[in-house]
């Protein structure tokens, strides 16, 4: 599968993480994503999955026009539901209007989770890296995603952005076969922060991919002294819980 087809396919699977677009050549930025995070209550994962199925049926019944993707953290069952908004702020407003004018879903999902918050993010395909010969032949091979959230010090965003651009160029020069997706948070807990996603087959494959990238990362400078904090999140994509609108 070539790089254009792969990034298009992976965007459907990984858009739940809300930080990348569909073309590494689009310097204008990628689509927006509205993300909702929730903690599944102890012992309620199966009940949540069943309620999510009823939620999807409600969307289908009422013609919800935006794609929703779901992922769950590997360690503690935090769910992220991400709505892809290709038309940016116009879609943010249109989605809000749809919610206000549509009967509420009686799915029972609220009883199975604790709401953690929401955010709006945007993909940064100009900082992402899609290899000419990626090591994945299709999105069905991706079963694990490592997300690195980077929070720069005030005024250091440009330096972090330059580091991510340098990393993109260094991966290309080294002919790395590991895709890497970058985005930013526009509104939410990590406003002005960046996110870096590295897809893998499983957790072991993820660690192997990080080890392979380490010499490239170590050759660069620009992060030291510019990061206020960072955190790592491990996601398991759940396409079985996602929603794809009818054409």
Long-range contacts (C-beta under 8 A, 24 or more apart in sequence): 1-134, 1-136, 1-137, 1-138, 2-132, 3-130, 3-131, 3-132, 3-133, 3-134, 4-130, 6-130, 6-134, 6-136, 6-138, 6-179, 7-130, 7-179, 9-138, 9-139, 10-136, 10-139, 10-142, 10-179, 10-181, 10-199, 12-67, 12-69, 12-139, 12-244, 13-69, 13-139, 13-142, 13-237, 13-239, 14-69, 14-139, 14-142, 14-145, 14-181, 14-197, 14-199, 14-237, 15-67, 15-69, 15-82, 15-84, 16-69, 16-70, 16-71, 16-80, 16-81, 16-82, 16-235, 16-237, 16-238, 16-242, 17-71, 17-80, 17-82, 17-145, 17-147, 17-181, 17-195, 17-197, 17-235, 18-80, 18-82, 18-119, 18-121, 18-123, 18-183, 18-195, 19-121, 19-122, 19-123, 19-124, 19-147, 19-181, 19-182, 19-183, 19-184, 19-194, 19-195, 19-196, 19-197, 20-123, 20-124, 20-125, 20-128, 20-181, 20-182, 20-183, 20-197, 21-123, 21-124, 21-125, 21-128, 22-123, 22-125, 23-125, 24-125, 24-126, 24-128, 24-129, 24-130, 25-125, 26-125, 26-126, 27-125, 27-126, 29-122, 29-123, 29-124, 29-125, 29-126, 30-122, 30-123, 30-124, 30-125, 30-183, 31-84, 31-85, 31-86, 31-88, 31-122, 31-123, 32-84, 32-85, 32-86, 32-88, 32-89, 32-91, 32-92, 32-120, 32-121, 32-122, 32-186, 33-82, 33-83, 33-84, 33-85, 33-120, 33-121, 33-122, 33-123, 34-82, 34-83, 34-85, 34-92, 34-95, 34-118, 34-119, 34-120, 35-80, 35-81, 35-82, 35-83, 35-118, 35-119, 35-120, 35-121, 35-188, 36-80, 36-81, 36-82, 36-115, 36-117, 36-118, 37-78, 37-79, 37-80, 37-115, 37-116, 37-117, 37-118, 37-119, 38-78, 38-79, 38-81, 38-113, 38-114, 38-115, 38-116, 39-76, 39-77, 39-78, 39-79, 39-113, 39-114, 39-116, 40-72, 40-77, 40-78, 40-79, 40-112, 40-113, 41-112, 41-113, 41-114, 44-112, 44-113, 45-77, 47-108, 47-111, 47-112, 48-79, 48-109, 48-112, 48-113, 49-241, 50-108, 51-107, 51-108, 51-109, 51-111, 51-112, 52-107, 52-109, 52-241, 53-241, 54-105, 54-106, 54-107, 54-108, 54-109, 55-105, 55-107, 55-109, 55-243, 56-241, 56-243, 58-105, 58-106, 58-107, 59-105, 59-243, 59-245, 60-243, 60-246, 62-102, 62-103, 63-245, 63-246, 64-98, 64-102, 64-243, 64-245, 65-98, 65-245, 66-91, 66-95, 66-245, 67-242, 67-243, 67-244, 67-245, 68-242, 68-243, 69-237, 69-239, 69-242, 70-237, 70-238, 70-239, 70-241, 70-242, 71-145, 71-235, 71-236, 71-237, 71-238, 72-235, 72-236, 72-238, 73-233, 73-234, 73-235, 73-236, 74-144, 74-203, 74-234, 74-235, 74-236, 75-234, 78-116, 79-113, 80-235, 88-122, 92-120, 117-188, 117-189, 118-188, 119-185, 119-186, 119-187, 119-188, 119-189, 119-190, 120-185, 120-186, 120-187, 120-188, 121-183, 121-184, 121-185, 121-186, 121-188, 121-195, 122-183, 122-184, 122-186, 123-181, 123-182, 123-183, 124-164, 124-182, 124-183, 124-184, 124-194, 125-182, 126-165, 127-161, 127-164, 127-165, 127-168, 127-182, 128-168, 128-179, 128-180, 128-181, 128-182, 129-167, 129-168, 129-171, 129-172, 129-176, 129-178, 129-179, 129-180, 130-179, 131-171, 131-172, 131-175, 131-176, 131-177, 131-178, 131-179, 132-175, 133-177, 134-177, 134-178, 134-179, 135-177, 135-178, 136-179, 136-199, 141-201, 142-199, 142-200, 142-201, 142-237, 143-200, 143-201, 143-202, 143-236, 143-237, 144-199, 144-200, 144-201, 144-202, 144-203, 144-205, 144-206, 144-234, 144-235, 144-236, 145-197, 145-198, 145-199, 145-200, 145-234, 145-235, 145-236, 145-237, 146-197, 146-198, 146-200, 146-206, 146-210, 146-232, 146-233, 146-234, 146-235, 147-195, 147-196, 147-197, 147-232, 147-233, 147-234, 147-235, 148-195, 148-196, 148-197, 148-198, 148-230, 148-231, 148-232, 149-190, 149-193, 149-194, 149-195, 149-230, 149-231, 149-232, 149-233, 150-193, 150-194, 150-195, 150-196, 150-223, 150-227, 150-230, 151-190, 151-192, 151-193, 151-227, 151-228, 151-229, 151-230, 152-192, 152-193, 152-194, 152-226, 152-227, 152-228, 153-225, 153-226, 153-227, 153-228, 156-225, 156-226, 156-227, 157-192, 159-222, 159-226, 160-194, 160-222, 160-223, 160-226, 160-227, 161-194, 162-222, 163-220, 163-221, 163-222, 163-223, 163-226, 164-194, 164-196, 166-220, 166-222, 167-216, 167-217, 167-220, 170-216, 170-219, 170-220, 171-213, 171-216, 174-216, 176-212, 176-213, 176-216, 178-209, 178-212, 178-213, 203-234, 206-234
